[in-house]
């Protein structure tokens, strides 16, 4: 999407958006109508998205607000990514039934770097003026007790207990620690510190984003708009995408794993996945659900691995299915419990029966015939330390020999 197209057509703004607030579409007031703010501003808007790096992995559900942030970048605005290195040491209590484990600064920094690496296929890191990466310790660590008292005085205990999660925990007599009340105020103060015009977040972030608006007013700033995006259902089609539920597609997954999961997307999720995770014209989707599944898998795998790798993943996935059908069932499995780890790749090739011997395994690796989840393995001495490195993955030799490794 070019900047000129984006400035004249706001379809990108509303695509996949759950709510914009405040929202008075008939108003000419640029403080009540985001479309008017976009049209009338004589400068790029500052569009804020905060992340608390409390883990190291991002899945497709996490990518949705970053895709919207990229749409703002492509429209000529400035993405302001807040790394919550200070707030991550508290942890966002939203939707949590108990207090979150506090992280060390070292853990937060490692997670933050992992997050940024995973976001490179999504955000524009290269165009000058399109991206700011800020760490909120820059301003939050400098607040003195008088300033913290001023922040606390902007909200009542009753208002805080109305926040999702707090009310539930209070009703269940589960402990709520005072430092947790600081979290939404600190996230809100981030908006003051970076002069945000718009803040993005999931639908579960409305309370925190609204606090940011209130604090901007308190500090005599122009209040930001909130733009909320839906929470993505996982590949099971029932519950929100979550690594703990196993219904996720991780941004760091290889092309074959990504393609294989997405080509099985339930029919009822196809439209939402296309809308939220791709730029495909929604009026041009295939009518046949199976063709739509394949197109979705190709589109998303291409975003993170390139078109060639996505097409190779599709070919490999089809070969696996063909072999399973020819054998009259699913692809054969090999239990890694039979292997003593650490184990060389060539040994596993021989032990699993994919090759007649470890020696043949070496030769197949040298010849470039061995793939793991579609990725070619070229290191003859490649060693795996644990069965966890291989469990659930497909090992392939040539075009017709496949086996799924299981724990």
C-alpha positions in Angstrom: 0.0 0.0 0.0 1.5 3.3 -1.0 1.4 6.4 1.1 -0.7 8.3 -1.5 -3.2 5.5 -1.7 -3.4 5.3 2.1 -4.0 9.0 2.6 -7.0 9.1 0.2 -8.6 5.7 1.2 -9.0 4.8 4.8 -10.1 1.2 4.2 -6.8 0.2 5.7 -7.8 1.9 9.0 -11.0 0.1 9.4 -9.9 -3.3 8.1 -10.1 -5.8 11.0 -10.7 -3.0 13.5 -13.0 -3.8 16.4 -13.4 -0.3 17.8 -12.0 3.2 17.6 -12.7 5.5 20.5 -13.8 8.2 20.8 -15.8 7.7 17.6 -18.1 10.4 16.2 -17.9 9.8 12.5 -20.2 12.7 11.7 -18.1 15.2 13.7 -15.6 17.6 12.2 -13.8 17.8 15.6 -10.4 16.3 15.0 -10.3 15.3 18.7 -13.5 13.2 18.3 -13.0 11.8 14.8 -9.9 9.9 13.9 -10.5 10.2 10.2 -10.6 14.0 10.6 -7.4 13.9 12.7 -5.7 11.9 9.9 -6.9 14.3 7.2 -6.2 17.5 9.0 -2.9 16.8 10.7 0.0 18.8 9.3 2.5 16.2 10.7 2.7 12.4 10.9 0.7 11.0 13.8 2.5 9.2 16.5 1.0 5.7 16.8 1.9 3.9 20.0 1.9 0.1 20.6 3.4 -1.2 23.9 4.8 -4.7 24.4 5.8 -6.2 27.7 8.4 -8.8 26.8 7.3 -11.3 29.5 8.1 -14.2 27.1 10.4 -14.8 24.1 8.0 -16.0 21.4 5.3 -14.2 19.4 2.5 -16.0 17.6 0.1 -14.8 14.9 -2.4 -13.5 17.4 0.3 -11.1 18.7 1.1 -10.0 15.2 -2.3 -8.4 14.5 -1.7 -5.0 16.2 1.8 -4.9 14.6 0.2 -5.4 11.2 -2.1 -2.4 11.9 0.9 -0.4 13.0 2.6 -1.2 9.7 -0.5 0.1 7.9 -0.1 3.4 9.8 3.6 3.4 8.8 2.7 2.8 5.1 0.2 5.7 5.4 3.1 8.0 6.4 2.8 8.0 10.2 5.3 7.2 12.9 5.1 3.9 14.8 6.2 4.2 18.4 6.9 0.8 19.8 7.2 0.9 23.6 9.3 -1.9 25.1 7.9 -2.2 28.6 11.2 -3.1 30.2 10.0 -1.3 33.4 6.4 -2.4 33.4 7.3 -6.0 32.5 8.8 -6.2 35.9 5.3 -5.8 37.2 3.4 -7.7 34.4 0.1 -6.7 32.9 -2.6 -8.0 35.3 -5.3 -7.9 32.5 -7.2 -11.2 32.3 -5.0 -12.8 34.9 -6.4 -14.7 37.8 -3.3 -14.3 40.0 -0.3 -12.1 40.4 2.2 -12.4 37.6 5.8 -13.5 38.2 8.1 -10.5 38.2 11.0 -10.7 35.7 14.6 -9.6 36.1 16.0 -6.8 33.9 18.2 -9.3 32.1 15.2 -11.6 31.3 13.3 -8.6 30.0 16.2 -7.4 27.8 16.6 -10.9 26.2 12.9 -11.2 25.5 12.8 -7.7 24.1 15.5 -8.5 21.6 13.8 -11.7 20.6 10.5 -9.8 20.0 12.2 -7.2 17.8 13.9 -9.8 15.7 10.5 -11.6 15.1 8.9 -8.3 14.2 11.3 -7.4 11.3 9.1 -9.1 8.6 6.2 -7.0 9.7 7.3 -3.5 10.6 9.3 -1.0 8.5 12.6 -0.7 10.3 14.4 1.0 7.5 12.5 4.1 6.3 13.7 7.2 8.2 11.0 8.6 10.6 8.7 5.6 10.4 9.8 3.8 13.6 10.8 4.8 17.1 11.7 2.1 19.6 11.5 3.4 23.2 12.0 1.7 26.5 9.7 2.9 29.2 12.4 2.7 31.9 13.6 5.9 30.2 10.9 7.9 32.1 9.3 5.5 34.6 12.5 4.8 36.5 12.9 8.5 37.0 9.6 9.1 38.7 10.0 10.2 42.3 7.5 9.5 45.1 5.7 12.8 44.6 5.1 12.1 40.9 3.9 8.5 41.7 1.5 10.0 44.3 0.2 12.4 41.6 -0.4 9.4 39.2 -2.2 7.4 42.0 -4.4 10.4 42.8 -5.9 10.3 39.3 -7.9 7.1 39.9 -10.0 5.7 42.7 -9.8 2.2 44.1 -13.4 1.6 42.8 -12.3 2.5 39.3 -9.3 0.2 39.5 -11.4 -2.7 40.8 -13.7 -2.3 37.8 -10.8 -3.4 35.6 -11.1 -6.8 34.1 -9.4 -9.4 36.2 -9.2 -7.3 39.4 -13.0 -7.6 40.0 -12.9 -11.3 39.6 -9.9 -11.8 41.8 -11.4 -9.5 44.5 -14.7 -11.4 44.4 -12.8 -14.7 44.8 -10.8 -13.2 47.6 -7.6 -13.8 45.7 -4.8 -11.4 46.6 -4.3 -8.2 44.6 -1.0 -6.4 45.4 -0.8 -2.7 45.4 2.0 -2.6 42.8 -0.4 -4.2 40.3 -2.6 -1.0 40.5 0.4 0.9 39.2 0.4 -1.0 35.9 -2.4 0.7 34.0 -1.2 4.1 35.3 2.3 3.4 34.1 1.1 2.2 30.7 -1.0 5.4 30.5 1.9 7.6 31.5 3.8 6.1 28.5 1.3 7.9 26.3 2.1 11.1 28.0 5.8 10.6 27.7 5.8 9.9 24.0 2.9 12.3 23.1 0.9 9.5 21.5 -1.9 10.5 19.0 -3.2 6.9 18.7 -2.7 3.8 20.8 -3.3 0.3 19.5 -4.2 -2.7 21.5 -6.4 -5.8 21.7 -10.0 -5.5 22.9 -8.8 -6.5 26.4 -6.7 -3.3 26.5 -9.5 -0.7 26.4 -9.2 0.1 30.1 -5.5 0.7 30.0 -5.7 2.8 26.8 -8.5 4.9 28.3 -6.3 5.5 31.3 -3.7 6.9 28.9 -6.3 9.4 27.5 -7.2 10.5 31.1 -3.6 11.0 32.0 -2.9 13.0 28.9 -5.8 15.3 29.8 -4.4 15.6 33.4 -1.1 16.7 32.0 -2.7 19.1 29.5 -1.9 17.0 26.5 -4.2 16.3 23.5 -5.8 12.9 24.4 -5.0 10.0 22.2 -7.5 7.8 20.2 -7.8 4.2 21.1 -7.9 1.6 18.3 -8.8 -1.9 19.4 -8.2 -5.1 17.5 -9.8 -8.5 17.9 -8.3 -11.3 19.9 -7.5 -14.1 17.4 -9.0 -17.5 17.8 -6.5 -20.3 17.6 -6.3 -23.1 15.0 -8.8 -25.2 17.0 -11.4 -22.6 16.1 -12.7 -22.5 19.7 -10.3 -20.7 22.1 -8.0 -17.7 21.7 -4.6 -18.4 20.2 -2.3 -19.5 23.0 1.0 -21.4 23.2 -0.2 -23.1 26.3 -3.3 -24.5 24.5 -1.2 -25.7 21.5 -3.5 -23.9 19.0 -1.0 -21.4 17.9 1.3 -20.6 14.9 4.5 -19.1 16.0 6.3 -16.4 14.0 9.6 -18.4 14.5 8.2 -21.6 13.1 9.7 -23.0 10.0 7.8 -22.7 6.7 6.5 -26.3 6.6 5.2 -26.2 10.2 3.5 -22.8 9.5 2.0 -24.0 6.2 0.9 -27.3 7.6 -1.0 -25.7 10.5 -2.6 -23.0 8.4 -3.8 -25.2 5.5 -6.1 -26.9 8.1 -7.6 -23.6 9.3 -11.3 -24.2 10.2 -13.7 -22.9 7.5 -15.4 -20.6 10.0 -12.0 -18.8 10.7 -10.9 -18.4 7.1 -12.4 -14.9 6.5 -11.1 -13.6 9.8 -7.6 -15.0 9.2 -7.5 -13.4 5.7 -8.7 -10.1 7.1 -6.5 -9.9 10.1 -3.3 -11.6 8.9 -3.0 -10.8 5.2 -3.5 -7.9 2.8 -5.5 -10.0 0.4 -8.6 -8.4 -1.2 -11.4 -9.9 0.7 -13.8 -9.7 -2.3 -11.4 -12.0 -4.2 -11.2 -15.0 -1.9 -11.7 -18.5 -3.4 -15.2 -19.9 -3.0 -13.8 -23.3 -2.4 -12.8 -23.6 1.3 -9.9 -26.0 0.5 -8.4 -23.6 -2.0 -8.9 -20.7 0.5 -7.0 -22.7 3.1 -4.1 -23.3 0.7 -4.0 -19.6 -0.3 -4.0 -18.5 3.3 -1.2 -20.8 4.2 0.9 -19.6 1.3 0.2 -16.0 2.0 1.2 -16.1 5.7 4.2 -18.5 5.2 5.5 -16.1 2.5 5.4 -13.1 4.9 7.9 -14.7 7.2 9.9 -17.0 4.9 9.5 -15.7 1.4 7.4 -17.0 -1.5 9.9 -19.7 -2.6 10.1 -21.3 0.8 6.3 -21.2 1.2 5.8 -22.9 -2.1 8.4 -25.5 -1.2 6.5 -26.1 2.1 3.3 -26.6 0.2 5.0 -29.1 -2.1 6.5 -31.0 0.8 3.2 -31.0 2.7 1.4 -32.4 -0.4 4.1 -35.1 -0.7 3.6 -36.1 2.9 -0.1 -36.4 2.4 0.4 -38.4 -0.8 2.7 -40.8 0.9 0.2 -41.3 3.7 -2.6 -42.0 1.3 -0.5 -44.4 -0.7 0.3 -46.3 2.4 -3.3 -46.5 3.3 -3.1 -44.3 6.3 -1.1 -41.5 8.0 2.6 -40.9 7.7 4.7 -43.5 9.6 6.0 -42.5 13.0 9.3 -43.2 14.7 9.6 -43.0 18.5 12.6 -41.0 19.7 12.5 -43.0 23.0 14.6 -45.5 21.0 17.4 -43.0 20.6 20.0 -42.1 23.2 20.6 -38.4 23.2 22.6 -36.4 22.3 22.3 -38.0 18.9 23.8 -37.4 15.4 21.4 -36.8 12.6 23.0 -39.5 10.5 22.4 -42.0 13.3 18.7 -41.1 13.5 18.4 -41.5 9.7 19.7 -45.0 10.0 17.9 -46.0 13.2 14.5 -44.8 11.9 14.8 -46.8 8.7 14.8 -43.7 6.4 18.3 -44.9 5.4 19.7 -48.4 5.4 22.6 -47.4 7.7 24.2 -44.4 9.4 26.8 -44.4 6.5 24.0 -43.9 4.0 22.6 -41.2 6.2 25.9 -39.4 6.0 25.9 -39.7 2.2 22.3 -38.4 1.9 23.1 -35.4 4.1 26.1 -34.6 1.9 24.0 -34.9 -1.2 21.5 -32.4 0.1 18.6 -34.9 0.2 17.7 -34.6 3.9 15.1 -32.1 5.1 13.6 -31.5 8.5 10.2 -29.8 8.4 11.0 -28.8 4.8 14.4 -27.1 5.7 17.4 -28.7 4.1 20.0 -30.0 6.5 23.6 -29.9 5.3 25.8 -30.4 8.4 26.9 -34.0 8.4 27.8 -33.8 12.1 24.6 -32.1 13.1 23.8 -33.2 16.7 20.5 -33.0 18.6 20.8 -32.6 22.3 17.2 -33.6 23.3 14.2 -35.4 21.8 12.4 -32.1 22.4 14.3 -30.6 19.5 12.7 -33.1 17.1 9.3 -34.3 18.6 6.4 -33.7 16.2 8.6 -32.8 13.2 8.8 -34.5 9.8 12.1 -35.9 8.7 12.5 -36.4 4.9 15.0 -38.1 2.6 14.6 -37.4 -1.1 11.1 -36.8 -2.4 9.3 -40.0 -1.3 10.6 -41.0 2.2 9.0 -39.3 5.2 8.7 -40.1 8.8 7.2 -38.2 11.8 9.4 -38.1 14.9 7.4 -38.5 18.1 8.4 -38.5 21.8 
